[in-house]
Amino acid sequence: MAPFYPMAPVAAVPPVAEPAAVRVAFWLTLGGAALFLALVGLWIGVGWGGLRDSARTQLMDNGDPVGSGDVDVRARAATFVIILFAVVGTAPYVTFAALLVRGRNWARVLLTVLVSIGGFVALVAVFLPYDHDLGPATRLVALALAGVSAAIVSLLFGRRVNRYFA
């Protein structure tokens, strides 16, 4: 029989308190999601005429009779789908932000990837030329969204934050 060696008591490691940067990153992520939804709303407002023109063109290409009501229904359906995708698209941001506050490192990594991609797309929306102008308000909101994305990523990898997720 093997000898029995009593284990020395192991000192409990005190939990690391949640850094303020994590809480700020959480609120910035929620604010960024709201800012994204506002950006989609602005884009729809600015591009409503383009949506109607596209609906009219599709109806004419199909050989369907083109009435004002038909065009409006198709444009509103496209608007509904765009808003639905925007709301569904913000769900991972909100979910990972909630898990981030609980100290989940994998949520920090995934949120960093998502926010980085979102910030890059926002910068593309600001600086690339388009066939039609997005309007200065839309470009300004996209620039603010890119700034919020950069702030979130920088907050998630500070020294105190790294200890919290270790």
ZITA-V105682 format. One record per pair of residues at least 4 apart in sequence whose C-alpha atoms are under 6 Angstrom apart, sorted by the first residue. I is the first residue (numbers start at 1). GAP is how many residues later the second one is. D is the distance in Angstrom with one decimal. If there is no record, write none. Layout:
i=I gap=GAP d=D
i=I gap=GAP d=D
This chain:
i=16 gap=148 d=5.6
i=21 gap=4 d=6.0
i=21 gap=134 d=5.7
i=25 gap=4 d=6.0
i=25 gap=127 d=5.2
i=26 gap=71 d=5.3
i=28 gap=4 d=5.8
i=33 gap=57 d=5.7
i=42 gap=96 d=5.9
i=43 gap=4 d=5.8
i=44 gap=4 d=5.5
i=51 gap=24 d=5.6
i=52 gap=23 d=5.4
i=55 gap=16 d=5.6
i=55 gap=19 d=5.8
i=55 gap=20 d=5.8
i=56 gap=15 d=5.6
i=59 gap=5 d=5.4
i=60 gap=4 d=5.9
i=72 gap=4 d=6.0
i=85 gap=4 d=5.8
i=92 gap=4 d=5.9
i=96 gap=4 d=5.9
i=96 gap=11 d=5.3
i=96 gap=15 d=5.9
i=99 gap=5 d=5.9
i=100 gap=4 d=5.4
i=100 gap=7 d=5.5
i=100 gap=8 d=5.7
i=103 gap=62 d=5.7
i=105 gap=60 d=5.4
i=107 gap=4 d=5.8
i=111 gap=4 d=5.9
i=112 gap=4 d=5.9
i=112 gap=41 d=5.9
i=115 gap=4 d=6.0
i=115 gap=34 d=5.5
i=119 gap=27 d=4.3
i=119 gap=30 d=5.2
i=122 gap=20 d=5.0
i=122 gap=24 d=5.5
i=124 gap=4 d=5.7
i=126 gap=13 d=5.0
i=134 gap=4 d=6.0
i=136 gap=4 d=6.0
